[in-house]
Amino acid sequence: MKKRAILLILDSLGVGAMDDVPKVRPRDVGADTFRHILDQAEQIEIPNLEKLGINQLLHHPRLRNQPPLASWGTLNLQHEGADSYAGHQEIMGTRPRKPVREPFVKVLPRVKKALQNEGYRVEVPNPDLPYLWVNPGVVIGDNIETDYGQIYNVSAALDVISFAEVLKIGKAVREEVRVNRVIALGGEGISPEHLRQNVERREDGLIGLNSPKSGVYRKNYQARHLGYGVDPEKQIPTLLVRAGWPVHLIGKMQDVITCEGAETFPGVDTDQVMRNVRNRFSQLERGLIAATVQETDLAGHAEDVNRYARKIMQVDRHLGPLLDQMGENDLLLISADHGNDPTAGHSQHTREKTFILSYNQKRPAAFLGHRSTLSDIAATLSQFFRVPPPENGTGFYKERK
């Protein structure tokens, strides 16, 4: 008997500022990513999300109201700020810990010494724009695409250094720092000098590589996210693998989630990610497919409403054939990890609650409530597959009659 689940995360597609935003992130007051895209996009047609019931939450005049196929609700962020890595770990059942927030310049001398002790050639090319240059082609500095002092990037030109070596450098950095995340990343087709030319100082003082501008994402992009206080053994993918269930991680999901034994399928292009989801699902008899659409988040960083809308529509076009493949023992969960409102007046993530759509043919659509953590997704998957629960979260699969 087939028993399959799909978890689809539309990166950064939030549905309204968290209640604590006026106190903890005043710049995000009024943020409402999905609704503001609907307000301003030149074109947006999402018939399959409409069928599932997204307008039960959005109540937007641009969308049709119809009896929903899926149950619906919202999820609050339990992690601080609005971070993709922390959000994905929370989604998979990790209880968020409180990391240190500090710019890379504060730890630069310590990291430099540690890498030199490991035998690397390390320098600070420009004392007025301090970052670490690890020969032959690695830039280490702040992630300037997210919240202040939360993430350091170890960025590489993979034509001159292997990703395995970049990851080794990233792990050495991870051992020296207590920020939320260290990302080891790289791409081909870019020169070391081009990387150095695209190091920038952000308005708030952070110094790091402008990743989109550098072209690091364009060709054979690879990344590994190294988190603080994350135990994969207590997350739903590992719990499933241990119980004998196949797990497939697709797109950005395989960058940020660690699961020994899972099959992984990298990819940034939205159509590629969604084709991989559909292809794997058509071949799968049992198990979990977890995928992240990343280009929605990139559109938010670019503050481009119409690009954002196009990516949502691309996803929607794939949802129709996917729904047609689903049987009565299959589960579809669609959600997000935070917001990234392209109309917010800044290019960073916005602290927003996310939507949850849960579709199973045998279960009538119902309101799932306003829930306290993204980890309720992992807890629900544990109920569906009847495996031990993850570290965090309360499932809603058994709550539906």
PyMOL commands that set and color helices and strands:
alter all, ss='L'
color gray80, all
select helices_A, chain A and resi 21-24+26-28+33-40+47-52+55-58+84-91+104-117+163-176+192-197+211-214+232-234+236-242+252-256+270-283+295-301+305-325+376-385
alter helices_A, ss='H'
color red, helices_A
select strands_A, chain A and resi 3-10+14-17+71-75+122-123+132-134+138-142+151-157+181-187+199-201+207-209+222-227+247-251+263-265+286-293+330-335+352-359+367-371
alter strands_A, ss='S'
color yellow, strands_A
deselect
rebuild
show_as cartoon
